[in-house]
Amino acid sequence: MADSPASSDAEEAGPGRIEKLKDRYTGLKAEALDRLETERERRPTVRMAFDFYSRDQAFAGSLLAGGLSVKLFLWFLPFSLSVVVLIGTLADRFNRPASEVAQDSGLAVALASMVEEAVEASSSAMWYLGLLGIVLLLWAGIGVVKALRLTSRLAWRMGSVPPWNWLRGSLGVIGAVIGILAVQWLRNRLLGGPWYLDLVTLIIGTLIILVIFTLVLDLLPRPEGVPWTAMIPGAVLMTAAILIIRLVTIVYFSRRLDSASDLYGGLGMAATFLLWLYVISRSLIAAISLNATIWQRDELAPPGADVPPHY
């Protein structure tokens, strides 16, 4: 019996059509890669983007971000303990509930309630916990500094580096975090007036955060001869990341923290906080890699390439 027209159409639409689609996909992929390679040779910005991605992949930036986020989480535990002691002390001094003092400090409702519970549970040993928190905070800060210095060494492709004062680095971490939190708190307090004053407040707050990140990146190891101004691109990236994270926190994470606290308790809040820390860590590692890529891009550029000047 002869094959019907319907069966012939079905055979044409089966394996043959799939093979054609595969061939078309392979051709489009090869064409796109050739175009990217052409643009990479022609345009310094595209070449720098390739170099940035290759550098980040070479030292496993995502994996390092995971390790750094854990270090930051361990740092924030004694930092939170110190905050609890401070809020408890202020609540006793001004005769106010600890939750109100916490909310005035800018903490979310869920965090404020947890702080109040912690203050009530630790009121009899407040000063001992405060001393323990400071010691653990300095110890955890050393771990954060070591992780950042290792990341900077890998990003700049350095060997050994001079010895470092770990205690000073740990104090620097504390100062940087408190500075950023203070800027956020003051900015929230000052906003709400005329639009031009709000605009000036936002600009000044952003510039202060930019200076803080420039100082942080400037303290990390880098090859000799690289000026502090080479840290500005990474500081700009990190400042933009903080502003975006703050916006996402207001719109999304604040509600997630409350719902996570209701559904899963402290474990849910810890998971949400770890995600927040991972995003910050990934942005910080990207900032370090960006500085190294921009400064060292002339070493990878072909002869006669149009390389923009260094910062």
Sequence and secondary structure as in RCSB ss.txt:
>XXXX:A:sequence
MADSPASSDAEEAGPGRIEKLKDRYTGLKAEALDRLETERERRPTVRMAFDFYSRDQAFAGSLLAGGLSVKLFLW
FLPFSLSVVVLIGTLADRFNRPASEVAQDSGLAVALASMVEEAVEASSSAMWYLGLLGIVLLLWAGIGVVKALRL
TSRLAWRMGSVPPWNWLRGSLGVIGAVIGILAVQWLRNRLLGGPWYLDLVTLIIGTLIILVIFTLVLDLLPRPEG
VPWTAMIPGAVLMTAAILIIRLVTIVYFSRRLDSASDLYGGLGMAATFLLWLYVISRSLIAAISLNATIWQRDEL
APPGADVPPHY
>XXXX:A:secstr
    HHHHHHHIIIIIHHHHHHHHHHHHHHHHHHHHHHHHHH HHHHHHHHHHHHHHHTTHHHHHHHHHHHHHHH
HHHHHHHHHHHHHHHHHHHT  HHHHHHHTT  HHHHHHHHHHHHHTGGGHHHHHHHHHHHHHHHHHHHHHHHHH
HHHHHHT        HHHHHHHHHHHHHHHHHHHHHHHHH SS HHHHHHHHHHHHHHHHHHHHHHHHTS   TT
  GGGGHHHHHHHHHHHHHHHHHIIIIIHHHHHHHHHHHTHHHHHHHHHHHHHHHHHHHHHHHHHHHHHHHHHHH
S TT       
